[in-house]
Amino acid sequence: MALHKDEAIVLFKRAYGESDKIIRLFTLKSGKIAAIAKGGNKSQKRFMNTLEPFNHINVEYFEKPGKGMVRVENADIVETNCGIETSLKKACTAGFFTELVDRLTKERERHDELFQILKEVLQQVKRAELTYMEILYHHLKVLETLGFMPNFTACVYCGNKMDEEERIYFSNERGGILCASCSPSLPHKTYQAGVIEKVLSFRKQGREIEDPKTYRLFEREVQDIMEGFMSYHLDVEFRSYRLLKNFVLT
């Protein structure tokens, strides 16, 4: 039985029996792992408030060869989730990103850049409520890092590049834009000129965009693009996002 020491962000927890906890951790060295904390619901010495979702921790765990679940031995706080509980929007935003990482990553695949992205998002959520544009910025970073980024630059059917004003057709089925010639052949939605270009330019420019007001005019349609892509192309639906949309994006 090998002892491992790592840095981790707690993605999920649930009670197991009367005294134990089942948790999922996104670790720096080993990616996502499932773990059990024996006595996690009762031990005040080893696990007091350390294994809560959104916490950034140092963790020690034992792993048996051939066993999928590891056993947490010790955990110490690096940075707590304090601040996220102050508003529903913060809790939903943090929940969306931890669920995003949880659902889109495989067990035991290391993602150094993704770990840093998630850590940065949670730090920002603790300090302030994120706008939709800030949420979108980090959302696109996560998709790009994992190789799930929609194709906003060329027709996903024929490969032709398009000018800004031509990028108005988006296919959830193909995961990207279509040109005018290919669009009649595939299911798609049509958006006003500039919407798809705004998503692309926003990812390139980051959060410090020149005129935030112009981006807010496109928020509804951008939401529609991203929701359609996530639900169809990635075949996942996020409970946390439903709450986030219902309470803070409407």
Buried (B, 14 or more C-beta within 10 A) or exposed (E): EEEBEBBBBBBBBEEBEEEBBBBBBBBBEBBBBBBBBBBBBEBEEBBEEBBBBBBBBBBBBBBEEEEEEBBBBBBEBBBBBEBBEEBEBBBBBBBBBBBBBBEBBEEEEEBEEBBEBBBEBBEBBBEEBBBBBBBBBBBBBBBBBBEBBBBBEBBBBEEEEBEEEBBBBBBBEBBBBBBEEBBEEBEBBEBEEBBBBBBBBBBEEEBEBEEEEEBEEBBEBBBBBBBBBBBBBBEEEBEBBEBBBEEBBE
